Amino acid sequence: MLRITAGEHRGRRLPVPAVRATRPLVARARQALMDHLRPLLPGATVWDVYAGSGILGFEALSRGAAEVVAVERHPRAARQIEASAELLGYRDRVRVLRLDAREFLATGPSPAPDLVFFDPPYAAFRGSGRPTVWRLFLDLAGALRPGGAAVVHTPRGILAAAEQAELPGLARRDYGTTSLWWWHAPPAEAES
């Protein structure tokens, strides 16, 4: 069971889908991440890509996000996200898409997000698939509304300096064997 750490559903527990590749972010890391993102959450559109349990999207909704698009291709995990949305009364605010992340981007999704959570399986960051998964994150970050934020969950410290340089201002915080990296899109230019 996962516990929502703050907001209107603070303390509510949600089941974790029985899917081997699902590894939800620990509560301490979720709390710190949401505290950092707090100014962006009210009214936000959130894309939760490789949603797994959906906990990041539910944490955002509990703190005032308007809607979540949960992208999860595994049928059992997608059904669990739908069941959790129903349990929390968020059925109309959560759209679950049973797609691969590349398929999702190819659809030209809208509306543009204020927040992107990207949590692919750790195995995607190892070997020949790594450039592809990093390119996906860059493409998702590029879809943000001005001033939005994109977050990627990786094995601890795995991103090379060249990858980090592709997103100036990319920040990192480590939690045990995991790292959270986040990047803020530039704000809209003020009209003169």
FENURMO-V939619 format. One record per run of one state. SS is the DSSP state (~ for helix, > for strand, _ for the rest). FROM is the first residue (numbers start at 0). TO is the last residue. If there is no record, write none. Layout:
# FENURMO-V939619
SS_FROM_TO + SS_FROM_TO
This chain:
# FENURMO-V939619
__0_0 + >_1_2 + __3_11 + >_12_13 + __14_25 + ~_26_40 + __41_43 + >_44_48 + __49_53 + ~_54_61 + __62_65 + >_66_70 + __71_73 + ~_74_87 + __88_89 + ~_90_92 + >_93_96 + __97_99 + ~_100_105 + __106_113 + >_114_117 + __118_120 + ~_121_124 + __125_125 + ~_126_141 + __142_147 + >_148_154 + __155_159 + ~_160_164 + __165_169 + >_170_174 + __175_176 + >_177_183 + __184_191
